[in-house]
Amino acid sequence: MTMSYQMLINGTLTDGTDSIGVINPANESVVAQCPVASTEQLNDAVAAAQLAFQSWKNTSFAERAEKIAAMNAAIAANADELAAILVQEQGKPLEAAQAEVMFSQMFAEHFASMSTEPSVLMETEDQRVEIHRRPLGVVAGICPGTSPLLITVYKLAPALMMGNTIIIKPAPTTPLSSLKLGELIKDIFPAGVVNIISDNNNLGPAITAHPGIAKVSFTGSTETGKRIMASGAGTSSDSLWSWAVTMRRSCSMTLMWLQPQRVFSMPHLLTADRAALRSSDCMFTRQFMTICATP
């Protein structure tokens, strides 16, 4: 029996208009059904995030940090289940999944300890220059299949600490840990502050071109990054200069590439030192880098 998951939109757990099976790459079994959001549901999430932003931006850093701490407590209380979900959706070893849950908490704790109080850039007898940082509004976090829970938290925590609201869209191949996180934090954050939706690779263009989204934080392939740049700029040009001049919203991107590996028949590898194998984590566990862009 496969498990079913729901999205978090405006503080409510919601089914999609369709669903897809999530496959465990270790044995190619379908481990769960993932909801597929429609464009209308994306619009609902953006509208909820915009409304929630009007009050969330006025909360104090202490209030925001308290909510992040409550999220961390929920992750800690459900660490075993989250690790098991990561094993199923990624096919990764349990030890690596447990480490991802732990690092998710560490990053959230780190961001919760930060603040962006005004700082003095220059002060003289006749002038004083201060730096004030303001939230942008609704942030969209588009996450890859690499360390899905970690990157979700890595985008979510700093965005919220800055006073933004957020919409998270995990990769359709590994959406389950992010959707589970949405279930755990449903009653922690005010409705609309955090929205987590999933798709079948059909909502990316609608997210990046959405007029209600002030910033896109993307981690993924270089080719997809180019399309996001073009979408945000309202042009099909691949020119970085053209994009920089015409970009309508802020965008943070970390781009990666897959690195295929070939392993030859070498019996002595079986007796290789464990430490040496662990140092090649990218090659022997997930076949790609674990990198992420913060808001």
Secondary structure in CASP SS format (residue, H / E / C, confidence):
PFRMAT SS
TARGET T0000
AUTHOR 0000-0000-0000
METHOD secondary structure of the structure
MODEL  1
M C 1.00
T C 1.00
M E 1.00
S E 1.00
Y C 1.00
Q C 1.00
M E 1.00
L E 1.00
I E 1.00
N C 1.00
G C 1.00
T E 1.00
L E 1.00
T E 1.00
D C 1.00
G C 1.00
T C 1.00
D E 1.00
S E 1.00
I E 1.00
G E 1.00
V E 1.00
I E 1.00
N E 1.00
P C 1.00
A C 1.00
N C 1.00
E C 1.00
S E 1.00
V E 1.00
V E 1.00
A E 1.00
Q E 1.00
C E 1.00
P E 1.00
V E 1.00
A C 1.00
S C 1.00
T H 1.00
E H 1.00
Q H 1.00
L H 1.00
N H 1.00
D H 1.00
A H 1.00
V H 1.00
A H 1.00
A H 1.00
A H 1.00
Q H 1.00
L H 1.00
A H 1.00
F H 1.00
Q H 1.00
S H 1.00
W H 1.00
K C 1.00
N C 1.00
T C 1.00
S C 1.00
F H 1.00
A H 1.00
E H 1.00
R H 1.00
A H 1.00
E H 1.00
K H 1.00
I H 1.00
A H 1.00
A H 1.00
M H 1.00
N H 1.00
A H 1.00
A H 1.00
I H 1.00
A H 1.00
A H 1.00
N C 1.00
A H 1.00
D H 1.00
E H 1.00
L H 1.00
A H 1.00
A H 1.00
I H 1.00
L H 1.00
V H 1.00
Q H 1.00
E H 1.00
Q H 1.00
G C 1.00
K C 1.00
P C 1.00
L H 1.00
E H 1.00
A H 1.00
A H 1.00
Q H 1.00
A H 1.00
E H 1.00
V H 1.00
M H 1.00
F H 1.00
S H 1.00
Q H 1.00
M H 1.00
F H 1.00
A H 1.00
E H 1.00
H H 1.00
F H 1.00
A H 1.00
S C 1.00
M C 1.00
S C 1.00
T C 1.00
E C 1.00
P C 1.00
S E 1.00
V E 1.00
L E 1.00
M E 1.00
E E 1.00
T C 1.00
E C 1.00
D C 1.00
Q C 1.00
R E 1.00
V E 1.00
E E 1.00
I E 1.00
H C 1.00
R C 1.00
R C 1.00
P C 1.00
L C 1.00
G C 1.00
V E 1.00
V E 1.00
A E 1.00
G E 1.00
I E 1.00
C C 1.00
P C 1.00
G C 1.00
T C 1.00
S C 1.00
P H 1.00
L H 1.00
L H 1.00
I H 1.00
T H 1.00
V H 1.00
Y H 1.00
K H 1.00
L H 1.00
A H 1.00
P H 1.00
A H 1.00
L H 1.00
M H 1.00
M C 1.00
G C 1.00
N C 1.00
T E 1.00
I E 1.00
I E 1.00
I E 1.00
K E 1.00
P C 1.00
A C 1.00
P C 1.00
T C 1.00
T C 1.00
P C 1.00
L H 1.00
S H 1.00
S H 1.00
L H 1.00
K H 1.00
L H 1.00
G H 1.00
E H 1.00
L H 1.00
I H 1.00
K C 1.00
D C 1.00
I C 1.00
F C 1.00
P C 1.00
A C 1.00
G C 1.00
V C 1.00
V E 1.00
N E 1.00
I E 1.00
I C 1.00
S C 1.00
D C 1.00
N C 1.00
N C 1.00
N C 1.00
L C 1.00
G H 1.00
P H 1.00
A H 1.00
I H 1.00
T H 1.00
A C 1.00
H C 1.00
P C 1.00
G C 1.00
I C 1.00
A C 1.00
K E 1.00
V E 1.00
S E 1.00
F E 1.00
T E 1.00
G E 1.00
S E 1.00
T H 1.00
E H 1.00
T H 1.00
G H 1.00
K H 1.00
R H 1.00
I H 1.00
M H 1.00
A H 1.00
S H 1.00
G H 1.00
A H 1.00
G C 1.00
T C 1.00
S C 1.00
S C 1.00
D C 1.00
S C 1.00
L H 1.00
W H 1.00
S H 1.00
W H 1.00
A H 1.00
V H 1.00
T H 1.00
M C 1.00
R C 1.00
R C 1.00
S E 1.00
C E 1.00
S E 1.00
M E 1.00
T E 1.00
L E 1.00
M E 1.00
W C 1.00
L C 1.00
Q C 1.00
P C 1.00
Q C 1.00
R C 1.00
V C 1.00
F C 1.00
S C 1.00
M C 1.00
P H 1.00
H H 1.00
L H 1.00
L H 1.00
T H 1.00
A C 1.00
D C 1.00
R H 1.00
A H 1.00
A H 1.00
L H 1.00
R H 1.00
S H 1.00
S C 1.00
D H 1.00
C H 1.00
M H 1.00
F H 1.00
T H 1.00
R H 1.00
Q C 1.00
F C 1.00
M C 1.00
T C 1.00
I C 1.00
C C 1.00
A C 1.00
T C 1.00
P C 1.00
END
